[in-house]
């Protein structure tokens, strides 16, 4: 990668994103609205003494899941449009390399994710009284890493789609299984052995585990650091695979 080209690519993507009001609304407004919905859903749920409230438990995990899902959807479609419009072919005829382009996407949308996570966390903590034993900053960091993971997987999957509809069809294959098996609905150690084995290789499982640890412990635990490392490592692997499979055109 060339640092100068990478910086220019990141700037171009950020400028495009700034002028796309619909995408900005999806990134910033949708998570806040979904958290509002969760708050009213669980507002009157009884809580056993000493146990975290249902909203605290669910909303904490959703602060990491929402960015993952939204960024996967946005970036898979954005990259497909670059390819179908011929923009990608023109860009790759310049000194721009594939890794410059894909890591530029990761950095640009990572910056957008930082803003997204900050807004969503502000709504959850300040407006709806979310309580966690660990620091808010660590929750935001995990949410941002989840978002960048969604970006990386979206870029990778976009290489196998020819239309926007096909890009969206990867969600039930790539995104939904990770949500179902991440430990949100059933603790991973209570799953059937084969389901737990699948869960063990899905990066979202480790991010959710890290968020749950932040909710329960005032200081970062080894599980939190492992979750951060696995999520970051999976992101880099997905970006490299996306570069290896990236096509100039959709044919």
N, C-alpha and C positions, 0 to 999 in steps of 0.2 A: 504494500500500500504506500501511496505517496501522501505525506501529511498535507501538502498544499492542496492537492486535488481532493482529498478527503474533506478538508475544511470547506472548500468551494461547493462540493456536492451536498454537504450537510446544510450549508446556507441556502442553496437552491431549494431543497426539500422543505426547509422551514418557511421560506417565502411562499411556496405553493400552499403549504398548510395554513398559513396566516390568512390567505385570501379565500380559503374554502370554509365558509361559515357553517355549512351543514356538518362537516367533519368536526369542527371546533365544538359545535353544540353537542355532538355525540360524545366527544371526549370529556367535556366538562359538565354538561348538564345531565346527561343520562345516568351516570353513576349516582349523582346526588338525588335524582328522582327515584331511582331504585332503592336507595337507602331510606328515603322517606317512606316508600311503600313497606319496606321491611319493618320500620319503626312502628307503623300503625298496625301491621299484622301481629306483632308480638307484644304490643304495649300492655295488654291485659293478661298476659300469660303468667300463671303463678310460678314462683321460683323457690326451690327448697332453700332453707337457711344455709348460708355459707357457700352456696353454688353461684356461679356467674349467671346473670340473666340470659334469657334466650336470645334477646336482641344483641347483647354483648358478644355472645358466642358466635352467632351467625354473621353479624355485621363485620366482625373482625376478619373472618375468613373471606367474606365478600369484598372487602377492601383490596384483597389480593386477586380474587377471581375476576371481578368486573374488568380491571385493566387488561388482564390476559385475554379475555374473550373479545373485548372491543378492539384492541390493537391487532389481534389476529385477523378479524374481519376487515378492518380499514386497510391494513397494509397488503393483504392478499389481493384486494380489489385494486388498490393504487398501483401495485406493480404490474398487474395484468393490463391496466389501462396504458401504462408506459410502453408495454410490449405491443399491444394491438394498435396503438396510435402511431407506431414507428419511432417514437421518441427514444426508446431504448436502443434501437439500431443506430440512430444518429449519435447517441452518447458514446456507445461502445466503439464507434469509428474514430473517436478522439483518444488521447492518451489515458482517458478514464478506464480503470480496471474494474473487474466485477466486484472484487473485495472493497474497492473504494466506494462503489455504488451501494453495496449492501450494508456495509458498516456505516455509511453515511445515513442510510435509512434508520439503522439501529440507534445512532446517536441523536438524530433529529427527533424521532418519535420517543426516544428516551427522555429528551428534554420536555416534550409535550406530556409524557407520562408523569414526570415529576410535578408539573402543574396540576395535572388531573388528580394525582394521588393527594396532593396538598389540599385541593378543594374538597375532595371526597372525605378526607380525614377531618377537615374542619367542620363539615356538616355532621359527621358521625360523633365527633368528640364534643364540639361546642353546642350544636343545636339539639342533638338527641342524647347527650350524656353518656356516650360510650366510655366504658371504664376498662383499662388494661393495667396489669401490674407493671409491664415494661414500658419503655419510652415510646412516645408517638413517632419520633424520628425514625426508629427502627421499623415500625410498621410501614411508614412511607417508603423507606428504602426497599423493603421486601416487595411492596406493591409496584415500585418502579422496575425492579428486576423482573417481576412477573410480566409486566407490560412489555419489556424488551424481549422477553422470551416469546410472548405472543407475536411480536413483530418478526422475530427470526423464523418462527414456524410458519407464519403467514407468507413470508417471502419464499420459503422453501416450497410450500404447497402450491403457490401461484404458478410455479414452473410446470405443473402438471395439469393446469386448467386452460381451456381455450376461450371460455366465456365467464362473465361475472357469476352467472348462475352455477357453473361448475366450481368456481372458487368457493362459493358459499356452501356447496355440498360437502366440502372437506370438514366443516364444523362437526357434523355428527361422527366423523371418523377420528379426528384429531383432538377436538376440544371437549366434547361432551363426555367421552369415556374418562378423561382426566378429572373432570368435575365429579363424576359419579364415584370414582375410586380414590379420591384424594383424602378421604377420611371425614368429610363433612357430614355425610348421612349415616355412615356406619364406621366405627373405629377400625382402622386398618388391621389391627391384631385380632379382630373378631370376624374378619372376612374368611370365606373359604380359601383354602391354600392356594388354588390356582388364581383366584382373584387378587390375593395379596401379592403373589409373584408378579402379576401384571402391574399392580400399583407400585411395586418397588422399582420399576424401571421408568415410571412416568415422573418427569421433573416437577409437575405441579404438586404431587404428593409431598415432596420435601419442603416446598414453599409454604404450603398450608400447615405442615407440621411446625415449621419455624414460627408462623404467625400464632399458632396455638400456644407455643412456648412463651412468646412475648406476652400473651394474654395472662399467663399463669405465673411468670417469674419476673422479678424486678430487674435482674441482670441477665444479659445474654448467656444462654447455655451452649454447650457443645452442639446440641441439636440445631440451634439457631444458626451457628456458623456453618454447620454441614449443609443446612438448607440453602444458605446463601451461596456456598461454593458449588453445590449441584446445579442450582438454577443458573448461575453465571456460566458454568462449564457447558451446560446443555445449550445455552444461548449461542456461545461461540461455535459449538459443533454444528448447530442448525444453520448459522450464517455461512459457515464454510461449505456445508452441503448445498445450500442455496446457490452459492457461487459456482459450484461444480455442475449444477443442473440448469442454471439460468440460460434461457434461449433468447436470441435477439428478437425473434418474431413468434407469433402464434400461428402455426400452420397446420 
